[in-house]
């Protein structure tokens, strides 16, 4: 049992009285910092489980995660395992809110919001109030259902009193960016998938891209109109990966870079994919029996400029189309 779990048990769980709030807040901050450090290890949570918390406050289910609050702006603010934990937490919130299987109607229907507790990420979703006893019972189960399969991670969710997170719940904002991974995680969950499982995310890619396309500007269609075949393919590949939030937390099998292309363009897409790797626009991640790639966050400005305007990044040598 972690120190926070023991303190909650002593204080009465999610129904703990106001007199316990200050102590629980201190314990939460220490626990989140411990979890942040643990998520940077090769195996996380084997000494003591990595802890997330969920509460109900100000009309929202409110969760804290041991990752930097900057994640709501910069998806690369946390390592891959930390992101998968966050994705599972989004899904657990949707399950508890009973909206996990209501397909979204458009980008404006996505409801995940972000905030911060100290320097740590807060996630929130609108929800009807859940009684403290229900939170104590359901929170660990909902999270385990979504996070239990994450490789090399032992984690648990604890229900905490509303007062512990009420300040964070007073300042909630949407994640920044049309293809932010938090939006992708919500969309995948509501389409019936598992956002902490990259294979499930890939299975729902077309549906998620179609959903999030409604929030894109007119600039987003320009890659399809580029008269240069190789440049058109390169821009479409980068546009699709960015639209799915594949900046490291999410990555994809290299074979999938040719998804959506047919005939001669499919072979060209494979060559273009290699060129994007050589230029450092795509980074590689070894996987079991597979070769996975993701957008290089250090080249984010070049990638966005290329997709939006066609300005070819320095070092990118595309094959003849």
Helices and strands as residue ranges (DSSP letters): H 3-11, G 13-15, G 18-20, H 21-38, E 50-57, E 60-68, G 69-72, G 75-77, H 80-96, G 107-109, E 113-117, E 120-126, H 132-147, E 155-159, H 162-169, H 181-190, H 198-203, H 205-212, G 213-215, G 218-225, H 229-243, E 252-253, G 254-258, H 264-278, E 282-287, E 290-295, G 297-299, H 300-309
